[in-house]
Amino acid sequence: MSWENILLKRELKDGNITITHDECKDMEKKILAEVKKEGGALGMKNLKGIGSPKKLKMVLEDMKKRKTIYEHTNGDFYTHKPR
Protein backbone atom coordinates (compact mmCIF):
# COMPACT_ATOMS: atom_id res chain seq x y z
CA MET A 1 0.00 0.00 0.00
CA SER A 2 1.42 3.37 -0.99
CA TRP A 3 1.75 6.37 1.31
CA GLU A 4 -0.98 8.21 -0.63
CA ASN A 5 -3.44 5.38 -0.03
CA ILE A 6 -2.72 5.43 3.68
CA LEU A 7 -3.38 9.19 3.80
CA LEU A 8 -6.64 8.82 1.87
CA LYS A 9 -7.92 6.37 4.47
CA ARG A 10 -6.96 8.57 7.43
CA GLU A 11 -9.79 9.49 9.72
CA LEU A 12 -9.47 11.35 12.97
CA LYS A 13 -11.54 9.93 15.79
CA ASP A 14 -12.23 11.30 19.25
CA GLY A 15 -15.02 9.53 21.06
CA ASN A 16 -18.12 9.87 18.91
CA ILE A 17 -16.59 12.42 16.54
CA THR A 18 -15.00 11.29 13.28
CA ILE A 19 -13.49 13.54 10.62
CA THR A 20 -13.11 12.08 7.14
CA HIS A 21 -9.97 12.62 5.11
CA ASP A 22 -11.75 15.09 2.82
CA GLU A 23 -13.09 17.08 5.76
CA CYS A 24 -9.65 17.12 7.37
CA LYS A 25 -7.96 18.17 4.14
CA ASP A 26 -10.49 20.97 3.62
CA MET A 27 -10.07 22.30 7.17
CA GLU A 28 -6.28 22.08 6.90
CA LYS A 29 -6.34 24.06 3.66
CA LYS A 30 -8.47 26.76 5.30
CA ILE A 31 -6.19 26.90 8.37
CA LEU A 32 -3.06 27.30 6.24
CA ALA A 33 -4.75 29.97 4.10
CA GLU A 34 -5.67 31.88 7.26
CA VAL A 35 -2.09 31.61 8.59
CA LYS A 36 -0.79 33.01 5.29
CA LYS A 37 -3.39 35.80 5.33
CA GLU A 38 -2.35 36.78 8.86
CA GLY A 39 1.34 36.92 7.96
CA GLY A 40 2.55 33.59 9.33
CA ALA A 41 0.99 33.35 12.79
CA LEU A 42 -2.50 33.47 14.25
CA GLY A 43 -4.59 32.66 17.29
CA MET A 44 -7.71 30.56 17.72
CA LYS A 45 -9.97 33.60 17.28
CA ASN A 46 -8.91 33.68 13.61
CA LEU A 47 -10.01 30.07 13.12
CA LYS A 48 -13.62 30.43 14.27
CA GLY A 49 -16.00 29.38 11.55
CA ILE A 50 -13.67 26.83 9.96
CA GLY A 51 -15.40 23.98 11.79
CA SER A 52 -16.80 22.92 15.11
CA PRO A 53 -14.42 23.56 18.02
CA LYS A 54 -13.88 19.82 18.63
CA LYS A 55 -13.15 19.06 14.98
CA LEU A 56 -10.89 22.10 14.70
CA LYS A 57 -8.94 20.98 17.76
CA MET A 58 -8.57 17.47 16.30
CA VAL A 59 -7.27 18.79 12.98
CA LEU A 60 -4.85 21.19 14.70
CA GLU A 61 -3.49 18.35 16.88
CA ASP A 62 -3.00 16.21 13.77
CA MET A 63 -1.22 19.06 11.99
CA LYS A 64 1.06 19.58 15.00
CA LYS A 65 1.93 15.85 15.07
CA ARG A 66 2.85 16.02 11.38
CA LYS A 67 4.79 19.28 11.99
CA THR A 68 2.67 21.18 9.47
CA ILE A 69 2.08 23.85 12.12
CA TYR A 70 3.62 24.65 15.48
CA GLU A 71 2.05 26.13 18.60
CA HIS A 72 3.74 28.93 20.50
CA THR A 73 3.64 28.90 24.30
CA ASN A 74 1.14 31.79 24.18
CA GLY A 75 -1.23 29.69 22.02
CA ASP A 76 -0.58 31.19 18.58
CA PHE A 77 -0.09 28.85 15.63
CA TYR A 78 2.59 29.31 12.97
CA THR A 79 3.93 27.33 10.03
CA HIS A 80 7.68 27.17 10.61
CA LYS A 81 9.97 26.79 13.58
CA PRO A 82 12.03 29.93 14.21
CA ARG A 83 15.75 29.43 13.70
Secondary structure, DSSP 8 states (H G I E B T S, - for coil): --HHHHHHT--EEETTEEE-HHHHHHHHHHHHHHHHHTTSEE-GGGGTTSS-HHHHHHHHHHHHHTTSSEE-TTS-EESS---
